[in-house]
Amino acid sequence: MLRVDCARWGQTPEDLRRLGLSAPHARTRERALALFDITQHSCATQVALHTGRRAHTVMGWVHAYNTQGPDALAFRRTGGRRPFFACAAKPNSARRSAPPSVRPRRRP
């Protein structure tokens, strides 16, 4: 049976829960809460069904945590295209251009 080895990293399941509620990135929160659910006697397949992930993905999170510790849960952008809706997706020329002109306020 797959288990989360919190003691190896000096953590408790409650530490995973806190990380899952306070991490700055949504994917980090998702991973920490998934591991917390597994510590509460859920299996990776059940957690995968609840999160919409594949069981192998959840098992990968557990294995990464057990070998690398809590840092393995942090989301890191690994490449690919930036989302088209992100503010940082603007071309460099648009970011460096002058700010848009200020419109005068309309008086009622």
C-alpha positions as CSV (number, residue, x, y, z in Angstrom):
1,M,0.0,0.0,0.0
2,L,1.2,3.5,-0.9
3,R,1.8,5.8,2.1
4,V,3.1,9.3,2.6
5,D,6.2,9.3,4.8
6,C,5.8,12.6,6.7
7,A,7.9,11.6,9.6
8,R,11.0,11.3,7.3
9,W,10.8,15.1,6.7
10,G,9.8,16.0,10.3
11,Q,6.2,16.8,9.3
12,T,2.8,15.7,10.3
13,P,-0.3,15.3,8.1
14,E,-1.6,18.5,9.6
15,D,1.5,20.3,8.1
16,L,0.5,19.0,4.7
17,R,-3.0,20.3,5.2
18,R,-1.7,23.7,6.2
19,L,0.5,23.8,3.1
20,G,-2.5,22.8,1.1
21,L,-4.5,25.8,2.4
22,S,-1.8,28.4,2.3
23,A,0.6,27.7,-0.6
24,P,0.8,30.5,-3.1
25,H,0.2,28.4,-6.2
26,A,-3.0,26.4,-6.9
27,R,-1.1,23.3,-8.1
28,T,1.0,23.2,-5.0
29,R,-2.1,23.4,-2.9
30,E,-3.7,20.6,-4.9
31,R,-0.7,18.3,-4.4
32,A,-0.4,19.0,-0.7
33,L,-4.1,18.4,-0.1
34,A,-4.0,15.2,-2.2
35,L,-1.2,13.9,0.0
36,F,-3.1,14.9,3.1
37,D,-6.1,12.9,1.9
38,I,-3.9,9.9,1.5
39,T,-2.7,10.2,5.0
40,Q,-6.3,10.1,6.1
41,H,-6.7,6.6,4.7
42,S,-7.7,7.4,1.2
43,C,-6.0,5.6,-1.7
44,A,-4.4,7.3,-4.7
45,T,-7.2,6.1,-7.0
46,Q,-9.9,7.7,-4.8
47,V,-7.9,11.0,-4.6
48,A,-7.4,11.0,-8.3
49,L,-11.2,10.6,-8.9
50,H,-11.9,13.6,-6.6
51,T,-9.2,15.8,-8.2
52,G,-9.8,14.9,-11.8
53,R,-6.2,13.6,-12.1
54,R,-4.9,10.1,-13.1
55,A,-4.0,7.7,-10.3
56,H,-0.4,7.5,-11.6
57,T,-0.1,11.3,-11.3
58,V,-1.1,11.2,-7.7
59,M,1.2,8.3,-7.0
60,G,4.0,10.3,-8.6
61,W,3.3,13.1,-6.2
62,V,3.6,10.7,-3.3
63,H,6.8,9.1,-4.6
64,A,8.3,12.6,-5.2
65,Y,7.4,13.7,-1.7
66,N,8.8,10.6,-0.1
67,T,12.1,11.0,-1.9
68,Q,12.6,14.8,-2.1
69,G,10.5,16.1,0.7
70,P,8.0,19.0,0.7
71,D,9.9,20.9,-1.9
72,A,8.8,18.3,-4.4
73,L,5.2,19.6,-4.1
74,A,6.0,23.1,-5.2
75,F,4.8,23.9,-8.7
76,R,7.6,25.0,-11.1
77,R,6.9,26.1,-14.6
78,T,8.8,23.7,-16.8
79,G,8.3,25.3,-20.2
80,G,5.9,25.5,-23.0
81,R,3.9,28.4,-24.2
82,R,2.6,30.9,-21.7
83,P,-1.2,31.1,-21.4
84,F,-2.6,33.6,-23.8
85,F,-4.7,35.2,-21.1
86,A,-1.8,35.9,-18.7
87,C,-0.7,39.5,-18.2
88,A,2.9,38.4,-18.7
89,A,2.1,37.0,-22.1
90,K,2.2,40.4,-23.7
91,P,5.1,40.8,-26.1
92,N,8.1,42.6,-24.8
93,S,7.4,45.6,-27.0
94,A,3.9,46.1,-25.5
95,R,5.2,45.9,-22.0
96,R,7.9,48.5,-22.6
97,S,5.6,50.9,-24.4
98,A,4.2,54.0,-22.8
99,P,1.2,53.5,-20.5
100,P,-2.2,54.2,-22.1
101,S,-3.3,57.8,-21.9
102,V,-5.6,58.8,-19.1
103,R,-9.1,59.5,-20.0
104,P,-10.7,62.6,-18.4
105,R,-13.4,61.8,-15.9
106,R,-17.0,62.3,-17.0
107,R,-18.9,64.7,-14.9
108,P,-22.5,63.7,-14.1
